[in-house]
């Protein structure tokens, strides 16, 4: 996993999610994978799940760089600042 992915997964630990959705089980799988195999490359579908969760719960995450990376993935390239 990349450093930004590890930071994103760590940020998901403090996020509150509705129990009736599949989000808590996705987050639990990512957290367990980070703890057991931090050097493992995240499969594409799990990476997509990670960034979806970060984007969905971005208001509860305080790491600005992680949020910016999720925003870039969801909304495309960064806009130019004039």
PDB file of N, CA, C and O in Angstrom:
ATOM      1  N   UNK A   1       0.840  -1.169   0.000  1.00  0.00           N
ATOM      2  CA  UNK A   1       0.000   0.000   0.000  1.00  0.00           C
ATOM      3  C   UNK A   1       0.886   1.233   0.000  1.00  0.00           C
ATOM      4  O   UNK A   1       1.982   1.236   0.559  1.00  0.00           O
ATOM      5  N   UNK A   2       0.390   2.262  -0.631  1.00  0.00           N
ATOM      6  CA  UNK A   2       1.136   3.510  -0.642  1.00  0.00           C
ATOM      7  C   UNK A   2       0.939   4.231   0.687  1.00  0.00           C
ATOM      8  O   UNK A   2       0.063   3.879   1.477  1.00  0.00           O
ATOM      9  N   UNK A   3       1.759   5.231   0.916  1.00  0.00           N
ATOM     10  CA  UNK A   3       1.666   5.991   2.165  1.00  0.00           C
ATOM     11  C   UNK A   3       0.313   6.689   2.272  1.00  0.00           C
ATOM     12  O   UNK A   3      -0.290   6.708   3.345  1.00  0.00           O
ATOM     13  N   UNK A   4      -0.165   7.258   1.176  1.00  0.00           N
ATOM     14  CA  UNK A   4      -1.453   7.958   1.208  1.00  0.00           C
ATOM     15  C   UNK A   4      -2.600   6.981   1.456  1.00  0.00           C
ATOM     16  O   UNK A   4      -3.570   7.332   2.127  1.00  0.00           O
ATOM     17  N   UNK A   5      -2.504   5.764   0.927  1.00  0.00           N
ATOM     18  CA  UNK A   5      -3.525   4.744   1.197  1.00  0.00           C
ATOM     19  C   UNK A   5      -3.504   4.338   2.670  1.00  0.00           C
ATOM     20  O   UNK A   5      -4.559   4.176   3.284  1.00  0.00           O
ATOM     21  N   UNK A   6      -2.322   4.176   3.233  1.00  0.00           N
ATOM     22  CA  UNK A   6      -2.213   3.826   4.648  1.00  0.00           C
ATOM     23  C   UNK A   6      -2.804   4.925   5.530  1.00  0.00           C
ATOM     24  O   UNK A   6      -3.481   4.639   6.518  1.00  0.00           O
ATOM     25  N   UNK A   7      -2.547   6.177   5.171  1.00  0.00           N
ATOM     26  CA  UNK A   7      -3.109   7.295   5.924  1.00  0.00           C
ATOM     27  C   UNK A   7      -4.628   7.339   5.797  1.00  0.00           C
ATOM     28  O   UNK A   7      -5.329   7.630   6.766  1.00  0.00           O
ATOM     29  N   UNK A   8      -5.137   7.046   4.592  1.00  0.00           N
ATOM     30  CA  UNK A   8      -6.584   7.046   4.371  1.00  0.00           C
ATOM     31  C   UNK A   8      -7.256   5.942   5.177  1.00  0.00           C
ATOM     32  O   UNK A   8      -8.302   6.163   5.787  1.00  0.00           O
ATOM     33  N   UNK A   9      -6.659   4.761   5.181  1.00  0.00           N
ATOM     34  CA  UNK A   9      -7.223   3.649   5.942  1.00  0.00           C
ATOM     35  C   UNK A   9      -7.188   3.959   7.437  1.00  0.00           C
ATOM     36  O   UNK A   9      -8.146   3.673   8.156  1.00  0.00           O
ATOM     37  N   UNK A  10      -6.102   4.535   7.897  1.00  0.00           N
ATOM     38  CA  UNK A  10      -6.012   4.903   9.314  1.00  0.00           C
ATOM     39  C   UNK A  10      -7.074   5.939   9.676  1.00  0.00           C
ATOM     40  O   UNK A  10      -7.617   5.913  10.781  1.00  0.00           O
ATOM     41  N   UNK A  11      -7.368   6.840   8.756  1.00  0.00           N
ATOM     42  CA  UNK A  11      -8.391   7.859   9.012  1.00  0.00           C
ATOM     43  C   UNK A  11      -9.784   7.248   9.114  1.00  0.00           C
ATOM     44  O   UNK A  11     -10.646   7.787   9.809  1.00  0.00           O
ATOM     45  N   UNK A  12     -10.012   6.130   8.429  1.00  0.00           N
ATOM     46  CA  UNK A  12     -11.328   5.488   8.474  1.00  0.00           C
ATOM     47  C   UNK A  12     -11.644   4.886   9.841  1.00  0.00           C
ATOM     48  O   UNK A  12     -12.807   4.620  10.144  1.00  0.00           O
ATOM     49  N   UNK A  13     -10.635   4.671  10.659  1.00  0.00           N
ATOM     50  CA  UNK A  13     -10.860   4.083  11.987  1.00  0.00           C
ATOM     51  C   UNK A  13     -11.785   4.930  12.849  1.00  0.00           C
ATOM     52  O   UNK A  13     -12.563   4.393  13.637  1.00  0.00           O
ATOM     53  N   UNK A  14     -11.708   6.238  12.708  1.00  0.00           N
ATOM     54  CA  UNK A  14     -12.495   7.123  13.576  1.00  0.00           C
ATOM     55  C   UNK A  14     -13.819   7.555  12.947  1.00  0.00           C
ATOM     56  O   UNK A  14     -14.566   8.325  13.551  1.00  0.00           O
ATOM     57  N   UNK A  15     -14.114   7.074  11.755  1.00  0.00           N
ATOM     58  CA  UNK A  15     -15.334   7.477  11.046  1.00  0.00           C
ATOM     59  C   UNK A  15     -16.526   6.666  11.534  1.00  0.00           C
ATOM     60  O   UNK A  15     -16.445   5.446  11.680  1.00  0.00           O
ATOM     61  N   UNK A  16     -17.618   7.348  11.781  1.00  0.00           N
ATOM     62  CA  UNK A  16     -18.868   6.677  12.160  1.00  0.00           C
ATOM     63  C   UNK A  16     -19.675   6.426  10.889  1.00  0.00           C
ATOM     64  O   UNK A  16     -19.883   7.332  10.082  1.00  0.00           O
ATOM     65  N   UNK A  17     -20.129   5.173  10.724  1.00  0.00           N
ATOM     66  CA  UNK A  17     -20.872   4.760   9.532  1.00  0.00           C
ATOM     67  C   UNK A  17     -22.165   4.085   9.952  1.00  0.00           C
ATOM     68  O   UNK A  17     -22.226   3.473  11.018  1.00  0.00           O
ATOM     69  N   UNK A  18     -23.205   4.189   9.122  1.00  0.00           N
ATOM     70  CA  UNK A  18     -24.453   3.487   9.449  1.00  0.00           C
ATOM     71  C   UNK A  18     -24.249   1.976   9.400  1.00  0.00           C
ATOM     72  O   UNK A  18     -23.677   1.459   8.440  1.00  0.00           O
ATOM     73  N   UNK A  19     -24.705   1.277  10.410  1.00  0.00           N
ATOM     74  CA  UNK A  19     -24.487  -0.169  10.516  1.00  0.00           C
ATOM     75  C   UNK A  19     -25.263  -0.975   9.482  1.00  0.00           C
ATOM     76  O   UNK A  19     -24.876  -2.097   9.159  1.00  0.00           O
ATOM     77  N   UNK A  20     -26.351  -0.419   8.961  1.00  0.00           N
ATOM     78  CA  UNK A  20     -27.150  -1.171   7.995  1.00  0.00           C
ATOM     79  C   UNK A  20     -26.541  -1.158   6.596  1.00  0.00           C
ATOM     80  O   UNK A  20     -27.024  -1.875   5.719  1.00  0.00           O
ATOM     81  N   UNK A  21     -25.504  -0.369   6.361  1.00  0.00           N
ATOM     82  CA  UNK A  21     -24.853  -0.356   5.043  1.00  0.00           C
ATOM     83  C   UNK A  21     -23.676  -1.325   5.038  1.00  0.00           C
ATOM     84  O   UNK A  21     -23.313  -1.888   6.071  1.00  0.00           O
ATOM     85  N   UNK A  22     -23.089  -1.509   3.866  1.00  0.00           N
ATOM     86  CA  UNK A  22     -21.915  -2.383   3.769  1.00  0.00           C
ATOM     87  C   UNK A  22     -20.620  -1.632   4.060  1.00  0.00           C
ATOM     88  O   UNK A  22     -19.546  -2.233   4.060  1.00  0.00           O
ATOM     89  N   UNK A  23     -20.707  -0.340   4.306  1.00  0.00           N
ATOM     90  CA  UNK A  23     -19.519   0.473   4.537  1.00  0.00           C
ATOM     91  C   UNK A  23     -18.682   0.023   5.731  1.00  0.00           C
ATOM     92  O   UNK A  23     -17.458  -0.034   5.610  1.00  0.00           O
ATOM     93  N   UNK A  24     -19.284  -0.301   6.882  1.00  0.00           N
ATOM     94  CA  UNK A  24     -18.450  -0.751   8.005  1.00  0.00           C
ATOM     95  C   UNK A  24     -17.653  -2.023   7.693  1.00  0.00           C
ATOM     96  O   UNK A  24     -16.510  -2.155   8.131  1.00  0.00           O
ATOM     97  N   UNK A  25     -18.238  -2.949   6.948  1.00  0.00           N
ATOM     98  CA  UNK A  25     -17.498  -4.179   6.627  1.00  0.00           C
ATOM     99  C   UNK A  25     -16.373  -3.893   5.625  1.00  0.00           C
ATOM    100  O   UNK A  25     -15.311  -4.511   5.700  1.00  0.00           O
ATOM    101  N   UNK A  26     -16.591  -2.975   4.701  1.00  0.00           N
ATOM    102  CA  UNK A  26     -15.517  -2.588   3.777  1.00  0.00           C
ATOM    103  C   UNK A  26     -14.363  -1.940   4.536  1.00  0.00           C
ATOM    104  O   UNK A  26     -13.197  -2.262   4.310  1.00  0.00           O
ATOM    105  N   UNK A  27     -14.705  -1.023   5.439  1.00  0.00           N
ATOM    106  CA  UNK A  27     -13.677  -0.355   6.234  1.00  0.00           C
ATOM    107  C   UNK A  27     -12.937  -1.357   7.111  1.00  0.00           C
ATOM    108  O   UNK A  27     -11.716  -1.276   7.244  1.00  0.00           O
ATOM    109  N   UNK A  28     -13.659  -2.300   7.710  1.00  0.00           N
ATOM    110  CA  UNK A  28     -13.021  -3.313   8.560  1.00  0.00           C
ATOM    111  C   UNK A  28     -12.059  -4.171   7.751  1.00  0.00           C
ATOM    112  O   UNK A  28     -10.976  -4.503   8.233  1.00  0.00           O
ATOM    113  N   UNK A  29     -12.439  -4.537   6.521  1.00  0.00           N
ATOM    114  CA  UNK A  29     -11.547  -5.331   5.669  1.00  0.00           C
ATOM    115  C   UNK A  29     -10.283  -4.546   5.350  1.00  0.00           C
ATOM    116  O   UNK A  29      -9.184  -5.097   5.409  1.00  0.00           O
ATOM    117  N   UNK A  30     -10.423  -3.258   5.009  1.00  0.00           N
ATOM    118  CA  UNK A  30      -9.266  -2.424   4.685  1.00  0.00           C
ATOM    119  C   UNK A  30      -8.347  -2.252   5.890  1.00  0.00           C
ATOM    120  O   UNK A  30      -7.125  -2.320   5.759  1.00  0.00           O
ATOM    121  N   UNK A  31      -8.932  -2.032   7.055  1.00  0.00           N
ATOM    122  CA  UNK A  31      -8.138  -1.863   8.277  1.00  0.00           C
ATOM    123  C   UNK A  31      -7.394  -3.147   8.616  1.00  0.00           C
ATOM    124  O   UNK A  31      -6.219  -3.103   8.979  1.00  0.00           O
ATOM    125  N   UNK A  32      -8.063  -4.288   8.502  1.00  0.00           N
ATOM    126  CA  UNK A  32      -7.404  -5.574   8.774  1.00  0.00           C
ATOM    127  C   UNK A  32      -6.284  -5.829   7.776  1.00  0.00           C
ATOM    128  O   UNK A  32      -5.216  -6.305   8.157  1.00  0.00           O
ATOM    129  N   UNK A  33      -6.511  -5.521   6.513  1.00  0.00           N
ATOM    130  CA  UNK A  33      -5.464  -5.709   5.496  1.00  0.00           C
ATOM    131  C   UNK A  33      -4.270  -4.818   5.783  1.00  0.00           C
ATOM    132  O   UNK A  33      -3.128  -5.234   5.589  1.00  0.00           O
ATOM    133  N   UNK A  34      -4.519  -3.594   6.245  1.00  0.00           N
ATOM    134  CA  UNK A  34      -3.422  -2.682   6.572  1.00  0.00           C
ATOM    135  C   UNK A  34      -2.604  -3.216   7.748  1.00  0.00           C
ATOM    136  O   UNK A  34      -1.376  -3.121   7.751  1.00  0.00           O
ATOM    137  N   UNK A  35      -3.282  -3.771   8.733  1.00  0.00           N
ATOM    138  CA  UNK A  35      -2.580  -4.272   9.911  1.00  0.00           C
ATOM    139  C   UNK A  35      -1.777  -5.530   9.617  1.00  0.00           C
ATOM    140  O   UNK A  35      -0.686  -5.706  10.159  1.00  0.00           O
ATOM    141  N   UNK A  36      -2.301  -6.407   8.766  1.00  0.00           N
ATOM    142  CA  UNK A  36      -1.644  -7.676   8.491  1.00  0.00           C
ATOM    143  C   UNK A  36      -0.597  -7.558   7.374  1.00  0.00           C
ATOM    144  O   UNK A  36       0.497  -8.112   7.477  1.00  0.00           O
ATOM    145  N   UNK A  37      -0.948  -6.831   6.308  1.00  0.00           N
ATOM    146  CA  UNK A  37      -0.068  -6.733   5.132  1.00  0.00           C
ATOM    147  C   UNK A  37       0.089  -5.290   4.672  1.00  0.00           C
ATOM    148  O   UNK A  37      -0.432  -4.939   3.613  1.00  0.00           O
ATOM    149  N   UNK A  38       0.784  -4.438   5.424  1.00  0.00           N
ATOM    150  CA  UNK A  38       0.914  -3.036   5.009  1.00  0.00           C
ATOM    151  C   UNK A  38       1.738  -2.849   3.732  1.00  0.00           C
ATOM    152  O   UNK A  38       1.637  -1.809   3.081  1.00  0.00           O
ATOM    153  N   UNK A  39       2.539  -3.832   3.375  1.00  0.00           N
ATOM    154  CA  UNK A  39       3.365  -3.736   2.165  1.00  0.00           C
ATOM    155  C   UNK A  39       2.665  -4.311   0.932  1.00  0.00           C
ATOM    156  O   UNK A  39       3.229  -4.303  -0.162  1.00  0.00           O
ATOM    157  N   UNK A  40       1.466  -4.799   1.101  1.00  0.00           N
ATOM    158  CA  UNK A  40       0.685  -5.430   0.050  1.00  0.00           C
ATOM    159  C   UNK A  40       0.105  -4.375  -0.878  1.00  0.00           C
ATOM    160  O   UNK A  40      -0.325  -3.319  -0.413  1.00  0.00           O
ATOM    161  N   UNK A  41       0.082  -4.639  -2.194  1.00  0.00           N
ATOM    162  CA  UNK A  41      -0.531  -3.714  -3.145  1.00  0.00           C
ATOM    163  C   UNK A  41      -2.041  -3.927  -3.118  1.00  0.00           C
ATOM    164  O   UNK A  41      -2.525  -5.046  -3.287  1.00  0.00           O
ATOM    165  N   UNK A  42      -2.769  -2.846  -2.905  1.00  0.00           N
ATOM    166  CA  UNK A  42      -4.229  -2.923  -2.842  1.00  0.00           C
ATOM    167  C   UNK A  42      -4.798  -3.231  -4.223  1.00  0.00           C
ATOM    168  O   UNK A  42      -4.445  -2.561  -5.193  1.00  0.00           O
ATOM    169  N   UNK A  43      -5.681  -4.241  -4.333  1.00  0.00           N
ATOM    170  CA  UNK A  43      -6.323  -4.511  -5.625  1.00  0.00           C
ATOM    171  C   UNK A  43      -7.159  -3.305  -6.065  1.00  0.00           C
ATOM    172  O   UNK A  43      -7.606  -2.518  -5.230  1.00  0.00           O
ATOM    173  N   UNK A  44      -7.362  -3.167  -7.342  1.00  0.00           N
ATOM    174  CA  UNK A  44      -8.056  -2.013  -7.902  1.00  0.00           C
ATOM    175  C   UNK A  44      -9.444  -1.811  -7.290  1.00  0.00           C
ATOM    176  O   UNK A  44      -9.821  -0.686  -6.963  1.00  0.00           O
ATOM    177  N   UNK A  45     -10.203  -2.901  -7.135  1.00  0.00           N
ATOM    178  CA  UNK A  45     -11.559  -2.752  -6.590  1.00  0.00           C
ATOM    179  C   UNK A  45     -11.536  -2.329  -5.121  1.00  0.00           C
ATOM    180  O   UNK A  45     -12.416  -1.589  -4.682  1.00  0.00           O
ATOM    181  N   UNK A  46     -10.554  -2.783  -4.363  1.00  0.00           N
ATOM    182  CA  UNK A  46     -10.445  -2.376  -2.957  1.00  0.00           C
ATOM    183  C   UNK A  46      -9.941  -0.934  -2.847  1.00  0.00           C
ATOM    184  O   UNK A  46     -10.334  -0.200  -1.940  1.00  0.00           O
ATOM    185  N   UNK A  47      -9.078  -0.542  -3.767  1.00  0.00           N
ATOM    186  CA  UNK A  47      -8.630   0.844  -3.810  1.00  0.00           C
ATOM    187  C   UNK A  47      -9.809   1.766  -4.118  1.00  0.00           C
ATOM    188  O   UNK A  47      -9.947   2.832  -3.517  1.00  0.00           O
ATOM    189  N   UNK A  48     -10.649   1.350  -5.048  1.00  0.00           N
ATOM    190  CA  UNK A  48     -11.856   2.129  -5.369  1.00  0.00           C
ATOM    191  C   UNK A  48     -12.773   2.221  -4.157  1.00  0.00           C
ATOM    192  O   UNK A  48     -13.342   3.279  -3.891  1.00  0.00           O
ATOM    193  N   UNK A  49     -12.923   1.124  -3.423  1.00  0.00           N
ATOM    194  CA  UNK A  49     -13.735   1.135  -2.199  1.00  0.00           C
ATOM    195  C   UNK A  49     -13.154   2.106  -1.170  1.00  0.00           C
ATOM    196  O   UNK A  49     -13.888   2.865  -0.537  1.00  0.00           O
ATOM    197  N   UNK A  50     -11.839   2.073  -1.013  1.00  0.00           N
ATOM    198  CA  UNK A  50     -11.174   2.958  -0.056  1.00  0.00           C
ATOM    199  C   UNK A  50     -11.463   4.414  -0.369  1.00  0.00           C
ATOM    200  O   UNK A  50     -11.885   5.165   0.511  1.00  0.00           O
ATOM    201  N   UNK A  51     -11.242   4.821  -1.609  1.00  0.00           N
ATOM    202  CA  UNK A  51     -11.406   6.231  -1.961  1.00  0.00           C
ATOM    203  C   UNK A  51     -12.866   6.642  -1.984  1.00  0.00           C
ATOM    204  O   UNK A  51     -13.184   7.806  -1.738  1.00  0.00           O
ATOM    205  N   UNK A  52     -13.768   5.698  -2.280  1.00  0.00           N
ATOM    206  CA  UNK A  52     -15.197   5.999  -2.160  1.00  0.00           C
ATOM    207  C   UNK A  52     -15.549   6.292  -0.710  1.00  0.00           C
ATOM    208  O   UNK A  52     -16.238   7.271  -0.422  1.00  0.00           O
ATOM    209  N   UNK A  53     -15.080   5.448   0.205  1.00  0.00           N
ATOM    210  CA  UNK A  53     -15.379   5.654   1.626  1.00  0.00           C
ATOM    211  C   UNK A  53     -14.787   6.978   2.130  1.00  0.00           C
ATOM    212  O   UNK A  53     -15.437   7.712   2.874  1.00  0.00           O
ATOM    213  N   UNK A  54     -13.565   7.268   1.723  1.00  0.00           N
ATOM    214  CA  UNK A  54     -12.942   8.530   2.143  1.00  0.00           C
ATOM    215  C   UNK A  54     -13.766   9.708   1.629  1.00  0.00           C
ATOM    216  O   UNK A  54     -14.021  10.659   2.368  1.00  0.00           O
ATOM    217  N   UNK A  55     -14.182   9.645   0.366  1.00  0.00           N
ATOM    218  CA  UNK A  55     -14.970  10.739  -0.195  1.00  0.00           C
ATOM    219  C   UNK A  55     -16.342  10.832   0.497  1.00  0.00           C
ATOM    220  O   UNK A  55     -16.811  11.926   0.811  1.00  0.00           O
ATOM    221  N   UNK A  56     -16.962   9.702   0.725  1.00  0.00           N
ATOM    222  CA  UNK A  56     -18.297   9.681   1.334  1.00  0.00           C
ATOM    223  C   UNK A  56     -18.277  10.242   2.756  1.00  0.00           C
ATOM    224  O   UNK A  56     -19.208  10.941   3.157  1.00  0.00           O
ATOM    225  N   UNK A  57     -17.241   9.947   3.509  1.00  0.00           N
ATOM    226  CA  UNK A  57     -17.151  10.374   4.907  1.00  0.00           C
ATOM    227  C   UNK A  57     -16.100  11.466   5.113  1.00  0.00           C
ATOM    228  O   UNK A  57     -15.528  11.582   6.197  1.00  0.00           O
ATOM    229  N   UNK A  58     -15.851  12.250   4.092  1.00  0.00           N
ATOM    230  CA  UNK A  58     -14.789  13.267   4.120  1.00  0.00           C
ATOM    231  C   UNK A  58     -14.978  14.309   5.219  1.00  0.00           C
ATOM    232  O   UNK A  58     -13.995  14.877   5.697  1.00  0.00           O
ATOM    233  N   UNK A  59     -16.209  14.571   5.627  1.00  0.00           N
ATOM    234  CA  UNK A  59     -16.447  15.581   6.666  1.00  0.00           C
ATOM    235  C   UNK A  59     -15.985  15.113   8.043  1.00  0.00           C
ATOM    236  O   UNK A  59     -15.815  15.928   8.950  1.00  0.00           O
ATOM    237  N   UNK A  60     -15.784  13.822   8.202  1.00  0.00           N
ATOM    238  CA  UNK A  60     -15.319  13.283   9.480  1.00  0.00           C
ATOM    239  C   UNK A  60     -13.811  13.047   9.505  1.00  0.00           C
ATOM    240  O   UNK A  60     -13.255  12.703  10.548  1.00  0.00           O
ATOM    241  N   UNK A  61     -13.150  13.227   8.371  1.00  0.00           N
ATOM    242  CA  UNK A  61     -11.708  12.967   8.259  1.00  0.00           C
ATOM    243  C   UNK A  61     -10.967  14.295   8.324  1.00  0.00           C
ATOM    244  O   UNK A  61     -11.326  15.248   7.633  1.00  0.00           O
ATOM    245  N   UNK A  62      -9.937  14.351   9.154  1.00  0.00           N
ATOM    246  CA  UNK A  62      -9.217  15.609   9.361  1.00  0.00           C
ATOM    247  C   UNK A  62      -7.953  15.742   8.524  1.00  0.00           C
ATOM    248  O   UNK A  62      -7.379  16.829   8.462  1.00  0.00           O
ATOM    249  N   UNK A  63      -7.505  14.680   7.883  1.00  0.00           N
ATOM    250  CA  UNK A  63      -6.279  14.714   7.079  1.00  0.00           C
ATOM    251  C   UNK A  63      -6.579  15.371   5.727  1.00  0.00           C
ATOM    252  O   UNK A  63      -7.182  14.755   4.849  1.00  0.00           O
ATOM    253  N   UNK A  64      -6.151  16.624   5.574  1.00  0.00           N
ATOM    254  CA  UNK A  64      -6.470  17.409   4.374  1.00  0.00           C
ATOM    255  C   UNK A  64      -5.860  16.815   3.106  1.00  0.00           C
ATOM    256  O   UNK A  64      -6.472  16.882   2.039  1.00  0.00           O
ATOM    257  N   UNK A  65      -4.676  16.239   3.206  1.00  0.00           N
ATOM    258  CA  UNK A  65      -4.031  15.661   2.028  1.00  0.00           C
ATOM    259  C   UNK A  65      -4.790  14.424   1.534  1.00  0.00           C
ATOM    260  O   UNK A  65      -4.906  14.203   0.328  1.00  0.00           O
ATOM    261  N   UNK A  66      -5.296  13.636   2.452  1.00  0.00           N
ATOM    262  CA  UNK A  66      -6.089  12.456   2.088  1.00  0.00           C
ATOM    263  C   UNK A  66      -7.383  12.898   1.404  1.00  0.00           C
ATOM    264  O   UNK A  66      -7.778  12.319   0.392  1.00  0.00           O
ATOM    265  N   UNK A  67      -8.043  13.917   1.950  1.00  0.00           N
ATOM    266  CA  UNK A  67      -9.273  14.436   1.354  1.00  0.00           C
ATOM    267  C   UNK A  67      -8.988  15.013  -0.032  1.00  0.00           C
ATOM    268  O   UNK A  67      -9.769  14.799  -0.960  1.00  0.00           O
ATOM    269  N   UNK A  68      -7.886  15.737  -0.181  1.00  0.00           N
ATOM    270  CA  UNK A  68      -7.529  16.314  -1.486  1.00  0.00           C
ATOM    271  C   UNK A  68      -7.282  15.221  -2.517  1.00  0.00           C
ATOM    272  O   UNK A  68      -7.671  15.363  -3.676  1.00  0.00           O
ATOM    273  N   UNK A  69      -6.640  14.132  -2.105  1.00  0.00           N
ATOM    274  CA  UNK A  69      -6.389  13.021  -3.032  1.00  0.00           C
ATOM    275  C   UNK A  69      -7.707  12.361  -3.447  1.00  0.00           C
ATOM    276  O   UNK A  69      -7.894  12.038  -4.620  1.00  0.00           O
ATOM    277  N   UNK A  70      -8.606  12.161  -2.503  1.00  0.00           N
ATOM    278  CA  UNK A  70      -9.917  11.585  -2.818  1.00  0.00           C
ATOM    279  C   UNK A  70     -10.692  12.512  -3.747  1.00  0.00           C
ATOM    280  O   UNK A  70     -11.344  12.044  -4.681  1.00  0.00           O
ATOM    281  N   UNK A  71     -10.630  13.807  -3.507  1.00  0.00           N
ATOM    282  CA  UNK A  71     -11.314  14.784  -4.352  1.00  0.00           C
ATOM    283  C   UNK A  71     -10.767  14.744  -5.773  1.00  0.00           C
ATOM    284  O   UNK A  71     -11.521  14.826  -6.743  1.00  0.00           O
ATOM    285  N   UNK A  72      -9.455  14.617  -5.884  1.00  0.00           N
ATOM    286  CA  UNK A  72      -8.828  14.538  -7.207  1.00  0.00           C
ATOM    287  C   UNK A  72      -9.281  13.277  -7.951  1.00  0.00           C
ATOM    288  O   UNK A  72      -9.529  13.324  -9.156  1.00  0.00           O
ATOM    289  N   UNK A  73      -9.387  12.174  -7.248  1.00  0.00           N
ATOM    290  CA  UNK A  73      -9.831  10.930  -7.878  1.00  0.00           C
ATOM    291  C   UNK A  73     -11.302  10.982  -8.272  1.00  0.00           C
ATOM    292  O   UNK A  73     -11.679  10.487  -9.335  1.00  0.00           O
ATOM    293  N   UNK A  74     -12.128  11.573  -7.429  1.00  0.00           N
ATOM    294  CA  UNK A  74     -13.564  11.622  -7.691  1.00  0.00           C
ATOM    295  C   UNK A  74     -13.914  12.667  -8.743  1.00  0.00           C
ATOM    296  O   UNK A  74     -14.718  12.409  -9.639  1.00  0.00           O
ATOM    297  N   UNK A  75     -13.315  13.836  -8.631  1.00  0.00           N
ATOM    298  CA  UNK A  75     -13.695  14.950  -9.493  1.00  0.00           C
ATOM    299  C   UNK A  75     -12.723  15.216 -10.640  1.00  0.00           C
ATOM    300  O   UNK A  75     -12.930  16.160 -11.403  1.00  0.00           O
ATOM    301  N   UNK A  76     -11.694  14.429 -10.780  1.00  0.00           N
ATOM    302  CA  UNK A  76     -10.742  14.629 -11.862  1.00  0.00           C
ATOM    303  C   UNK A  76      -9.575  15.487 -11.408  1.00  0.00           C
ATOM    304  O   UNK A  76      -9.355  15.691 -10.214  1.00  0.00           O
ATOM    305  N   UNK A  77      -8.838  15.981 -12.381  1.00  0.00           N
ATOM    306  CA  UNK A  77      -7.634  16.765 -12.103  1.00  0.00           C
ATOM    307  C   UNK A  77      -7.966  18.022 -11.307  1.00  0.00           C
ATOM    308  O   UNK A  77      -9.081  18.541 -11.357  1.00  0.00           O
ATOM    309  N   UNK A  78      -6.987  18.481 -10.591  1.00  0.00           N
ATOM    310  CA  UNK A  78      -7.178  19.683  -9.800  1.00  0.00           C
ATOM    311  C   UNK A  78      -7.418  20.873 -10.713  1.00  0.00           C
ATOM    312  O   UNK A  78      -6.872  20.940 -11.814  1.00  0.00           O
ATOM    313  N   UNK A  79      -8.231  21.806 -10.254  1.00  0.00           N
ATOM    314  CA  UNK A  79      -8.482  23.007 -11.037  1.00  0.00           C
ATOM    315  C   UNK A  79      -7.338  23.993 -10.854  1.00  0.00           C
ATOM    316  O   UNK A  79      -6.654  23.984  -9.831  1.00  0.00           O
ATOM    317  N   UNK A  80      -7.143  24.825 -11.834  1.00  0.00           N
ATOM    318  CA  UNK A  80      -6.081  25.811 -11.778  1.00  0.00           C
ATOM    319  C   UNK A  80      -6.494  26.974 -10.883  1.00  0.00           C
ATOM    320  O   UNK A  80      -7.639  27.423 -10.918  1.00  0.00           O
ATOM    321  N   UNK A  81      -5.562  27.448 -10.093  1.00  0.00           N
ATOM    322  CA  UNK A  81      -5.813  28.589  -9.233  1.00  0.00           C
ATOM    323  C   UNK A  81      -5.205  29.810  -9.901  1.00  0.00           C
ATOM    324  O   UNK A  81      -4.021  29.815 -10.235  1.00  0.00           O
ATOM    325  N   UNK A  82      -6.015  30.848 -10.095  1.00  0.00           N
ATOM    326  CA  UNK A  82      -5.505  32.079 -10.737  1.00  0.00           C
ATOM    327  C   UNK A  82      -5.283  33.157  -9.720  1.00  0.00           C
ATOM    328  O   UNK A  82      -4.858  34.258 -10.070  1.00  0.00           O
TER     329      UNK A  82
END
